[in-house]
Amino acid sequence: MLLWGLRGLFVILIAAVAFSIGDEGASSQLRFWTMLSAIGVSLVLIGIDMFLPRKSLAALSGAFLGLVTGLAAAWGLGLILDLLIETVAPAVVGNTVVSAIKLMIGTICCYLTISFILQTKDDIRFVIPYVEFAKQTRGNRPLVLDTSVIIDGRIADICDTRIIDSTLIIPRFVLQELQAIADSSDKLKRNRGRRGLDMLNKLQTNDKIEIRISDTRLPSVDQTADVDQKLVELSKKIDGRVVTNDYNLNKISQLRGVDVININDLANALKPVVLPGETIRVKIIKAGEEAGQGIGYLEDGTMIVAENSRDKINEEITLSVTSVLQTSAGRMIFGRPEGMVVENLRRPRHRVSATEPHV
């Protein structure tokens, strides 16, 4: 409402100024057409302002700095030109041709400086007149989300816990990749892409976090480079951390010196700690590879290898934990039925088929 009031005041002032600049002897019809023309120009300006894409204060401040720098350079070059003309051809001092040359020099300087500043504004933020105005960022460093972690969806559940107080950055090229996957002719890819867009919408409507779409230019990366490379460069540029569950991106980021938060590592870290001697309840769902072994899983996907439990398939039993084995695939827990004598048990060989499913 305030913005519309400002626009209305702008039209009224423009009309009043246009009406007042006419000569006192001018006819009322001429003044009317002058005022009407001014109102038309003001409405065109308001229309352009309304339909322009999202404004950028950084671009405006960059253009202002470029304009000031260009005018200063043009003024200096104008002084040099005057000195040269006074020395070589004093008769042409004040000639209209000299004025036109000065105007051309000023135009060229302003164009070059504004163009240079706008193309390199992200690299010269330390210049005092060029101040970046941005929302206050919560947390220390922003988190840059990749495509896989958005499709995975667990990041939305993590945000609901209020544990994240940093700004979530979604690069424009990640959003474009999600849209391309959602429009794929392959049904599986299309479903994954649509899930990613649904998760993105869930994140944007979550008032517990701050999320932002980034259009930051990456001059050091070719436009045809893959998304992983752009993510790494963007994270380095804004001093952010990559959030992913992609193994390759994890390794590439670490090699490039970029901090990574891997959702799979986070999930493994949050699995309950079980110590030898404790008891757990588990349902045996299939036979193990070794004689007498039964296999079950906890709710978080941790594999349980139960000795002498092959005959307990589809039954829920209480196990006494004998050992815990951490592998690259995850955590496995070995145990025996509670109350069974240890001497009557053959020592487990801790051998499980590599093809066993594990979350």
C-alpha positions as CSV (number, residue, x, y, z in Angstrom):
1,M,0.0,0.0,0.0
2,L,2.8,2.4,0.8
3,L,4.5,1.6,-2.5
4,W,1.2,2.4,-4.4
5,G,0.9,5.7,-2.5
6,L,4.4,6.6,-3.5
7,R,3.6,5.9,-7.1
8,G,0.5,8.0,-7.0
9,L,2.4,10.9,-5.4
10,F,5.0,10.5,-8.2
11,V,2.4,10.9,-10.9
12,I,0.8,13.9,-9.2
13,L,4.1,15.7,-8.8
14,I,5.2,15.0,-12.4
15,A,1.8,16.4,-13.6
16,A,2.1,19.5,-11.4
17,V,5.7,20.2,-12.6
18,A,4.7,19.7,-16.2
19,F,1.7,22.1,-15.8
20,S,3.8,24.8,-14.1
21,I,6.7,24.9,-16.6
22,G,4.5,26.3,-19.3
23,D,4.7,30.0,-20.0
24,E,2.1,32.1,-18.4
25,G,0.9,33.2,-21.8
26,A,0.5,29.6,-23.0
27,S,-2.9,28.4,-23.8
28,S,-4.7,26.1,-21.3
29,Q,-4.9,23.5,-24.1
30,L,-1.1,23.4,-24.5
31,R,-0.6,23.1,-20.7
32,F,-3.2,20.3,-20.6
33,W,-1.4,18.3,-23.3
34,T,2.0,18.9,-21.7
35,M,0.6,17.7,-18.4
36,L,-1.0,14.7,-20.1
37,S,2.2,13.8,-21.8
38,A,4.1,14.0,-18.5
39,I,1.5,11.7,-16.8
40,G,1.9,9.2,-19.7
41,V,5.7,9.2,-19.3
42,S,5.3,8.6,-15.5
43,L,2.9,5.8,-16.1
44,V,5.3,4.1,-18.5
45,L,8.1,4.4,-15.9
46,I,5.9,2.9,-13.3
47,G,4.9,0.1,-15.6
48,I,8.6,-0.6,-16.4
49,D,9.3,-0.6,-12.6
50,M,6.5,-3.1,-11.9
51,F,7.3,-5.6,-14.7
52,L,11.1,-5.6,-14.4
53,P,12.5,-8.8,-12.9
54,R,13.6,-9.0,-9.3
55,K,15.7,-5.9,-8.5
56,S,19.2,-6.2,-7.1
57,L,20.5,-3.6,-4.8
58,A,24.0,-5.0,-5.4
59,A,23.6,-4.3,-9.1
60,L,22.3,-0.8,-8.4
61,S,25.2,0.1,-6.1
62,G,27.6,-1.4,-8.6
63,A,26.2,0.8,-11.4
64,F,26.4,3.9,-9.2
65,L,30.1,3.1,-8.4
66,G,30.8,2.6,-12.1
67,L,29.0,5.9,-13.0
68,V,31.0,7.8,-10.4
69,T,34.3,6.2,-11.5
70,G,33.5,6.9,-15.2
71,L,32.7,10.5,-14.6
72,A,35.9,11.0,-12.7
73,A,37.9,9.4,-15.4
74,A,36.1,11.5,-18.1
75,W,36.9,14.7,-16.1
76,G,40.6,13.8,-15.9
77,L,40.8,12.9,-19.6
78,G,38.9,16.2,-20.4
79,L,41.5,18.2,-18.5
80,I,44.3,16.4,-20.5
81,L,42.4,17.1,-23.7
82,D,42.1,20.8,-22.9
83,L,45.8,21.1,-22.2
84,L,46.7,19.4,-25.4
85,I,44.4,21.7,-27.5
86,E,45.7,24.8,-25.7
87,T,49.2,23.7,-26.6
88,V,48.7,22.5,-30.1
89,A,45.7,24.4,-31.5
90,P,44.6,27.2,-29.1
91,A,42.2,28.6,-31.8
92,V,39.8,25.7,-31.4
93,V,39.4,26.0,-27.7
94,G,35.6,26.0,-26.9
95,N,34.7,24.6,-30.3
96,T,31.6,22.5,-30.5
97,V,33.7,19.6,-31.9
98,V,35.9,19.6,-28.7
99,S,32.7,19.5,-26.6
100,A,31.4,16.6,-28.6
101,I,34.7,14.8,-28.2
102,K,34.5,15.3,-24.4
103,L,31.0,14.1,-24.3
104,M,32.0,11.0,-26.3
105,I,34.9,10.3,-23.9
106,G,32.6,10.7,-20.9
107,T,30.0,8.3,-22.4
108,I,32.7,5.7,-23.2
109,C,34.3,5.9,-19.8
110,C,30.9,5.6,-18.0
111,Y,29.9,2.6,-20.2
112,L,33.2,0.8,-19.6
113,T,33.3,1.3,-15.9
114,I,29.7,0.4,-15.3
115,S,30.1,-2.7,-17.5
116,F,33.3,-3.7,-15.6
117,I,31.8,-3.2,-12.2
118,L,28.6,-5.2,-13.0
119,Q,30.6,-8.1,-14.4
120,T,33.0,-8.3,-11.4
121,K,30.8,-7.0,-8.5
122,D,31.2,-10.3,-6.6
123,D,35.0,-10.0,-6.6
124,I,35.3,-6.4,-5.3
125,R,33.0,-6.2,-2.3
126,F,36.0,-4.9,-0.3
127,V,35.7,-1.5,-2.1
128,I,34.4,0.9,0.5
129,P,31.7,2.7,-1.7
130,Y,30.4,-0.7,-2.9
131,V,28.5,-2.0,0.0
132,E,26.4,-5.2,-0.3
133,F,23.0,-4.9,1.4
134,A,21.7,-8.3,2.4
135,K,19.4,-9.8,5.0
136,Q,21.1,-10.7,8.2
137,T,22.3,-14.3,7.9
138,R,21.6,-16.6,10.8
139,G,24.3,-19.0,11.7
140,N,27.9,-18.8,10.8
141,R,28.1,-20.2,7.3
142,P,25.5,-21.0,4.7
143,L,24.6,-24.5,3.6
144,V,24.6,-25.2,-0.1
145,L,22.1,-28.0,-1.0
146,D,22.8,-30.3,-4.0
147,T,20.3,-32.1,-6.1
148,S,20.5,-35.5,-4.4
149,V,20.0,-34.3,-0.9
150,I,16.8,-32.3,-2.0
151,I,15.4,-35.4,-3.7
152,D,16.3,-37.6,-0.7
153,G,14.0,-35.4,1.5
154,R,15.6,-36.0,4.9
155,I,16.9,-32.5,5.0
156,A,13.3,-31.2,5.3
157,D,12.8,-33.4,8.4
158,I,16.1,-32.2,9.8
159,C,15.0,-28.6,9.3
160,D,11.8,-29.3,11.3
161,T,13.9,-30.1,14.4
162,R,15.2,-26.5,14.4
163,I,18.7,-27.8,14.6
164,I,19.7,-25.8,11.5
165,D,20.1,-22.0,12.0
166,S,22.2,-21.3,8.9
167,T,20.8,-20.0,5.6
168,L,20.1,-22.8,3.1
169,I,21.3,-21.9,-0.4
170,I,19.8,-23.5,-3.4
171,P,21.8,-22.5,-6.6
172,R,19.8,-21.7,-9.7
173,F,21.6,-24.5,-11.6
174,V,20.5,-27.1,-9.1
175,L,16.9,-25.9,-9.5
176,Q,17.3,-26.2,-13.3
177,E,18.6,-29.7,-12.9
178,L,15.6,-30.7,-10.8
179,Q,13.3,-29.3,-13.4
180,A,15.1,-31.2,-16.1
181,I,14.8,-34.4,-14.1
182,A,11.1,-33.8,-13.5
183,D,10.5,-33.4,-17.2
184,S,12.5,-36.5,-18.1
185,S,10.9,-39.1,-20.4
186,D,12.1,-41.9,-18.0
187,K,9.3,-42.6,-15.4
188,L,11.7,-43.2,-12.5
189,K,13.7,-40.1,-13.1
190,R,10.5,-38.1,-13.5
191,N,9.2,-39.3,-10.2
192,R,12.5,-38.4,-8.5
193,G,12.5,-35.0,-10.0
194,R,8.9,-34.3,-8.9
195,R,9.7,-35.5,-5.4
196,G,12.7,-33.1,-5.4
197,L,10.4,-30.2,-6.4
198,D,7.9,-31.2,-3.7
199,M,10.7,-31.3,-1.1
200,L,11.9,-27.9,-2.3
201,N,8.4,-26.5,-1.9
202,K,8.2,-28.0,1.6
203,L,11.5,-26.2,2.5
204,Q,10.4,-22.9,1.2
205,T,7.2,-23.0,3.2
206,N,9.1,-23.9,6.4
207,D,9.2,-20.9,8.7
208,K,11.8,-22.5,10.9
209,I,14.6,-21.9,8.4
210,E,15.8,-19.2,6.0
211,I,16.2,-20.4,2.4
212,R,17.4,-18.5,-0.6
213,I,17.8,-19.1,-4.4
214,S,21.3,-18.1,-5.5
215,D,22.1,-16.6,-8.9
216,T,25.7,-15.9,-8.1
217,R,27.9,-15.9,-11.2
218,L,30.9,-18.2,-11.3
219,P,33.3,-16.7,-13.8
220,S,36.0,-19.3,-13.0
221,V,33.7,-22.2,-14.1
222,D,32.5,-22.8,-17.6
223,Q,28.8,-22.7,-18.1
224,T,28.8,-26.2,-19.5
225,A,30.6,-27.6,-16.4
226,D,28.7,-30.3,-14.4
227,V,26.6,-29.4,-11.4
228,D,29.1,-30.9,-8.9
229,Q,31.9,-28.6,-10.1
230,K,29.7,-25.6,-9.9
231,L,28.6,-26.5,-6.4
232,V,32.2,-26.8,-5.2
233,E,33.1,-23.4,-6.7
234,L,30.0,-21.7,-5.3
235,S,30.7,-23.0,-1.8
236,K,34.3,-21.7,-2.0
237,K,33.1,-18.4,-3.3
238,I,30.5,-17.8,-0.5
239,D,32.5,-19.7,2.2
240,G,29.6,-22.2,2.6
241,R,29.3,-25.9,3.3
242,V,28.0,-28.5,0.8
243,V,25.1,-30.6,2.0
244,T,24.9,-33.9,0.1
245,N,24.5,-37.7,0.2
246,D,26.5,-38.2,-3.0
247,Y,29.8,-40.1,-2.4
248,N,31.6,-38.6,-5.4
249,L,30.7,-35.0,-4.6
250,N,31.7,-35.7,-1.0
251,K,35.2,-36.7,-2.1
252,I,35.6,-33.9,-4.7
253,S,34.6,-31.3,-2.1
254,Q,37.1,-32.6,0.4
255,L,39.9,-32.6,-2.2
256,R,39.1,-29.0,-3.1
257,G,39.1,-27.9,0.6
258,V,35.3,-27.4,0.9
259,D,33.5,-28.6,4.1
260,V,30.9,-31.2,3.5
261,I,27.9,-32.4,5.5
262,N,26.9,-35.9,4.4
263,I,23.4,-36.8,5.3
264,N,24.3,-40.5,5.3
265,D,27.1,-39.9,7.8
266,L,24.7,-37.9,9.9
267,A,22.2,-40.7,9.9
268,N,24.9,-43.2,10.9
269,A,26.0,-41.0,13.7
270,L,22.5,-40.8,15.1
271,K,22.0,-44.6,15.3
272,P,21.7,-45.8,18.8
273,V,24.9,-47.1,20.5
274,V,24.7,-50.7,21.6
275,L,27.4,-52.1,23.9
276,P,28.4,-55.7,24.4
277,G,26.3,-57.3,27.2
278,E,23.2,-55.2,26.6
279,T,19.9,-56.8,25.4
280,I,17.8,-55.8,22.4
281,R,14.6,-57.0,20.9
282,V,14.6,-57.9,17.2
283,K,12.5,-59.9,14.8
284,I,14.3,-62.6,12.8
285,I,13.3,-62.3,9.2
286,K,15.6,-64.7,7.3
287,A,18.5,-67.1,7.7
288,G,22.1,-66.0,7.8
289,E,25.0,-67.3,5.8
290,E,26.6,-69.3,8.6
291,A,24.9,-72.4,10.2
292,G,22.4,-71.4,12.8
293,Q,22.5,-67.7,12.1
294,G,19.4,-65.6,11.8
295,I,19.2,-62.1,10.4
296,G,17.1,-59.2,11.6
297,Y,17.1,-55.4,11.4
298,L,16.5,-52.5,13.8
299,E,14.2,-49.7,12.8
300,D,17.1,-47.6,11.6
301,G,18.3,-50.4,9.3
302,T,21.1,-51.7,11.4
303,M,21.7,-55.4,10.7
304,I,21.5,-57.8,13.5
305,V,23.2,-61.2,13.3
306,A,21.7,-63.7,15.8
307,E,23.5,-66.9,16.6
308,N,21.5,-70.1,16.9
309,S,18.3,-68.3,15.8
310,R,17.8,-69.8,12.3
311,D,14.7,-71.6,13.7
312,K,13.2,-68.4,15.0
313,I,12.4,-66.8,11.6
314,N,9.4,-64.5,11.8
315,E,9.6,-64.5,15.6
316,E,10.7,-61.6,17.9
317,I,13.4,-62.6,20.3
318,T,15.6,-61.0,22.9
319,L,19.3,-61.0,22.1
320,S,22.3,-60.3,24.3
321,V,24.9,-58.3,22.3
322,T,28.2,-60.0,21.9
323,S,30.0,-57.5,19.6
324,V,29.5,-54.6,17.3
325,L,31.2,-54.3,13.9
326,Q,31.5,-51.0,12.1
327,T,32.0,-51.4,8.3
328,S,32.0,-49.0,5.4
329,A,28.5,-50.1,4.6
330,G,27.2,-49.4,8.1
331,R,27.0,-51.0,11.6
332,M,26.3,-54.7,12.3
333,I,25.5,-56.1,15.7
334,F,26.1,-59.7,16.7
335,G,24.3,-61.4,19.5
336,R,23.0,-64.6,20.9
337,P,19.6,-65.5,22.5
338,E,19.4,-64.2,26.0
339,G,20.1,-66.9,28.7
340,M,21.9,-69.3,26.4
341,V,25.2,-70.7,27.8
342,V,28.2,-69.3,26.0
343,E,30.2,-72.6,26.0
344,N,27.4,-74.3,23.9
345,L,27.8,-71.7,21.2
346,R,30.3,-71.7,18.4
347,R,32.1,-68.5,18.2
348,P,30.7,-66.3,15.4
349,R,32.9,-65.8,12.5
350,H,31.4,-62.3,11.9
351,R,30.9,-63.2,8.3
352,V,27.9,-61.8,6.4
353,S,27.2,-62.0,2.7
354,A,28.2,-58.8,0.9
355,T,24.9,-58.9,-0.9
356,E,22.9,-58.4,2.3
357,P,20.7,-55.3,2.1
358,H,21.5,-52.5,4.4
359,V,20.1,-49.0,4.9
